[in-house]
Amino acid sequence: MKATLLKAFFIVICLILIVVLQNRIEAVEDDNDTTNLLYVPDIRVLHGLMLGDDAVAADLLWLLSIFYMASFHNHHAHGTEKNHIEHDKDVGEKKYDSAQSFHNIDFGENIAVKKLLFSNEHRNDAIHLTKLLNMVTDLDSTFVTPYYEGAINLGLEFGRIDEAIELLNKGIRAVPEQWEMYYYSGFIKLFYLNDKSGAADDMIKAAIRPNAPPNVVQQAAAFKVWAGTPRYGDRIP
């Protein structure tokens, strides 16, 4: 009972510290100097503070990661809104050739897609995010959400595709039975790397995971057709 109360006390203290840190970040957002305010204890310190419960430490650090990502949201809001407006305008004005071969499309060079999905102008924001995400997943390697949500933020929000793929590969090694890492790896390979074959392979791997939702299976079937020309009777493995 005493150990449980002590653990609860440390958790409350850590939550308070996270809130205080977030308030400090928000207080200096106008100075555009958020990256220098992040302090994260060593993993061994977190392990001790949580009395050896690394899963709880990972939860708290993931919460800090969310706050950290959110602290840059206002910086991107105007640009994101502008991208959406311009994207809608492009879609409205441009006539797409429905017969255009999937193999000949480079989504990264498509103006409408590029404006909507690419954020390379923010590459230098949230410079500590990858370190945070790696610490979270080192503390609890089976914690699925930080792998794919962290990777999507690294890619879409901050344009750091290599770091996103590396994090997803780490998740695939740690929890290979989960569909999410394969799915978002396929998404990034298609839209950012123009790797249609790799994207199709990842989508198919996502589809055959035991907990994959039906829409992922349907998308994998479409990718199989688009990326190749399967003979009649061929089926997804």
Sequence and secondary structure as in RCSB ss.txt:
>XXXX:A:sequence
MKATLLKAFFIVICLILIVVLQNRIEAVEDDNDTTNLLYVPDIRVLHGLMLGDDAVAADLLWLLSIFYMASFHNH
HAHGTEKNHIEHDKDVGEKKYDSAQSFHNIDFGENIAVKKLLFSNEHRNDAIHLTKLLNMVTDLDSTFVTPYYEG
AINLGLEFGRIDEAIELLNKGIRAVPEQWEMYYYSGFIKLFYLNDKSGAADDMIKAAIRPNAPPNVVQQAAAFKV
WAGTPRYGDRIP
>XXXX:A:secstr
 HHHHHHHHHHHHHHHHHHHHHHHHHHTGGGT  GGG     HHHHHHHTTT HHHHHHHHHHHHHHHHHTTHHH
HHHHHHHHHHHHHHHHHH    TT  GGG  GGG HHHHHHH  GGGTTSSTTHHHHHHHHHHH TT  HHHHHH
HHIIIIIT  HHHHHHHHHHHHHH TT SHHHHHHHHHHHHTT  HHHHHHHHHHHHTSTT  HHHHHHHHHHHH
HHS   TT    
